[in-house]
Amino acid sequence: MSKFVLIFRGGAAENPDLSPAEMQAHVRKWYEWADALAAKGYQLKGQPLENNGRTIRGKDRVVTDGPYAETKDLVTGSMVVTATSLDEAVDLAQGCPVFELGGSVEVRPMTEYEP
């Protein structure tokens, strides 16, 4: 089994008008999806991110507020899963609730690094 990182963008961050009940229902879907992956032995760990932050760029290390100008590009979280192939990891990502709110998932193989 190989490790893959699922990088979540947009979704609820693009929908600030969700009511508390709608947000709670959406979050519940995330837990159900992640719990199902864990029960099948795929999920290793995951973490949502706050919408604010800072970015450091370039040789001069210029610090700016906020990671992106558009919320659809905002990284809202990530999850590391194990799968037999990139195609299987993509199949696992297809069930992610982020799509219901217009978000996206980037699936990337992780390189094993041993210092």
C-alpha positions as semicolon CSV with decimal commas, in nm:
position;residue;x (nm);y (nm);z (nm)
1;M;0,000;0,000;0,000
2;S;0,117;0,351;-0,081
3;K;0,034;0,679;0,090
4;F;-0,157;0,958;-0,083
5;V;-0,252;1,304;0,037
6;L;-0,596;1,438;-0,046
7;I;-0,586;1,819;-0,054
8;F;-0,928;1,980;-0,014
9;R;-1,004;2,320;-0,167
10;G;-1,311;2,541;-0,146
11;G;-1,639;2,382;-0,040
12;A;-1,788;2,537;0,273
13;A;-1,542;2,828;0,244
14;E;-1,719;2,922;-0,080
15;N;-2,061;2,911;0,089
16;P;-2,058;3,156;0,382
17;D;-2,439;3,179;0,377
18;L;-2,488;2,824;0,509
19;S;-2,706;2,819;0,818
20;P;-2,565;2,659;1,134
21;A;-2,792;2,357;1,074
22;E;-2,673;2,323;0,714
23;M;-2,309;2,350;0,824
24;Q;-2,363;2,091;1,097
25;A;-2,524;1,851;0,846
26;H;-2,234;1,905;0,605
27;V;-1,974;1,844;0,875
28;R;-2,160;1,526;0,976
29;K;-2,120;1,400;0,616
30;W;-1,744;1,459;0,643
31;Y;-1,726;1,253;0,962
32;E;-1,934;0,975;0,808
33;W;-1,712;0,966;0,497
34;A;-1,389;0,969;0,701
35;D;-1,522;0,705;0,943
36;A;-1,615;0,481;0,648
37;L;-1,262;0,514;0,506
38;A;-1,113;0,434;0,847
39;A;-1,341;0,131;0,891
40;K;-1,216;-0,003;0,557
41;G;-0,854;0,058;0,657
42;Y;-0,782;0,352;0,422
43;Q;-0,764;0,659;0,641
44;L;-0,448;0,742;0,831
45;K;-0,507;1,100;0,945
46;G;-0,666;1,426;0,842
47;Q;-0,705;1,781;0,957
48;P;-0,930;2,074;0,863
49;L;-0,770;2,417;0,833
50;E;-0,886;2,763;0,935
51;N;-0,968;3,002;0,649
52;N;-0,712;3,264;0,752
53;G;-0,335;3,253;0,751
54;R;-0,028;3,408;0,596
55;T;0,187;3,328;0,297
56;I;0,564;3,381;0,268
57;R;0,696;3,423;-0,087
58;G;1,018;3,472;-0,274
59;K;1,382;3,522;-0,189
60;D;1,295;3,827;0,023
61;R;1,039;3,621;0,217
62;V;0,758;3,874;0,182
63;V;0,472;3,794;0,420
64;T;0,113;3,862;0,307
65;D;-0,219;3,800;0,479
66;G;-0,432;3,516;0,348
67;P;-0,320;3,227;0,136
68;Y;-0,527;3,302;-0,180
69;A;-0,742;3,571;-0,336
70;E;-1,028;3,339;-0,434
71;T;-1,202;3,107;-0,187
72;K;-1,229;2,830;-0,448
73;D;-0,848;2,804;-0,433
74;L;-0,829;2,810;-0,053
75;V;-0,685;2,488;0,090
76;T;-0,938;2,394;0,358
77;G;-0,783;2,069;0,479
78;S;-0,598;1,752;0,393
79;M;-0,609;1,382;0,463
80;V;-0,350;1,110;0,420
81;V;-0,486;0,775;0,300
82;T;-0,334;0,444;0,202
83;A;-0,432;0,288;-0,129
84;T;-0,292;0,039;-0,376
85;S;-0,268;0,296;-0,658
86;L;-0,335;0,655;-0,758
87;D;-0,654;0,536;-0,930
88;E;-0,779;0,378;-0,608
89;A;-0,698;0,696;-0,412
90;V;-0,894;0,899;-0,670
91;D;-1,187;0,658;-0,629
92;L;-1,175;0,711;-0,251
93;A;-1,175;1,089;-0,300
94;Q;-1,488;1,070;-0,519
95;G;-1,699;1,021;-0,205
96;C;-1,580;1,343;-0,041
97;P;-1,857;1,584;0,068
98;V;-1,655;1,886;-0,052
99;F;-1,801;1,836;-0,402
100;E;-2,155;1,907;-0,275
101;L;-2,053;2,268;-0,210
102;G;-1,844;2,321;-0,524
103;G;-1,507;2,225;-0,379
104;S;-1,229;2,013;-0,522
105;V;-0,985;1,743;-0,414
106;E;-0,628;1,717;-0,536
107;V;-0,488;1,363;-0,499
108;R;-0,110;1,336;-0,476
109;P;0,119;1,038;-0,415
110;M;0,351;1,085;-0,119
111;T;0,721;1,016;-0,153
112;E;0,864;0,798;0,120
113;Y;1,143;0,986;0,293
114;E;1,380;0,829;0,539
115;P;1,651;1,064;0,676
